[in-house]
Amino acid sequence: MARQAATDETDVRPGVAQRPPNAVGVAPLVRERSTTTIIPLLFAASVGQNGRIGAARRFARGHITPAAPGAFVGVTGAIAARAEQADVIADRLPLVEIVTVLFVLAAVGLYPARCSRR
């Protein structure tokens, strides 16, 4: 598979596409389905985490066509996973804060009531 040229403003260069086999055997007896293609992207050192994720998503949207309807085309890896985890935490943090405040208020409210019964 051929190495592609760098995309315009993103300082990203796709590496050589790799297609790991998901079936063991000798052709023509093996009929592979659901094969994964991995395209490692190489970034300039100056591109930060958000820039890398954005560039990878733009690359996938602009250069990768799903082989089948409904097939997943997306971004994976440690940086993308950390960013997704941070988004989930940021989305849920207000709920956690409200529940914590309500718990503390309930605990403080119940404590004097239990002490006055003794």
Number of C-alpha atoms within 10 A of each C-alpha: 8 7 10 11 10 15 13 8 7 17 17 20 20 17 17 14 15 12 12 10 13 12 11 10 11 8 8 6 8 10 11 12 9 10 12 13 12 14 16 14 17 14 18 11 7 8 14 11 13 12 15 20 19 15 21 24 16 16 19 16 13 9 9 12 12 12 11 8 7 7 10 11 15 12 18 12 9 8 14 17 13 12 14 12 12 11 12 11 12 11 11 10 12 11 11 12 11 11 12 12 12 12 12 12 12 11 11 11 11 11 11 10 10 9 8 7 6 5
